[in-house]
Amino acid sequence: MKEDKYLREIEIVCPVCGSSSFEVNAAVDGLVEMTKCASCGREATKDELLRDSSENVAEHVKEMGSEILKDTVAEMRASMRKALSGSKYIKFR
């Protein structure tokens, strides 16, 4: 299975205006990175922004899980067909 097929970039958007352009400010006290929406100016920590986008991330994860399951089943079927293709007692439909 090609793992590169399942790599995704999920766009994080501002929960206020829907923009995906952010300015990242230097970490405060070396721990918390602040972000500022380039469109509406909303400020939030990086963690808050990720938490606000959790539904979008969860939907992508669900979609990827479906794709992985489908591809795994197809790969297992192909493997079983190949392994048992010479048997006169086992037939595949």
Phi, psi and omega in degrees: 000136179275112182290332180299334181298333186260004177287136181225150168247120181256123182282126177268131182240155178291129181290347180271309186245347179086005179287152178248013179258123182228150171257130179257119179272158180303152182297134176280126182057021179073006184243312189250121176271130178262142176240153178224126179295130181288341182268305186256348177086006180297132178253140179203159174285162179299320179295319178297319180296318177293321178295320178295335181260013186297327178296317179297316179296316180298323179294320177295319179297318178299316179297317179295321178300318178297316180296317180295317179298313180300314181292324179293317178298315180297320180292320179293319177300314180297320179295317179294318178300316182294317183292326185250013184294334181274356183280133178275351182262345182244126179240142176251142176254000000 
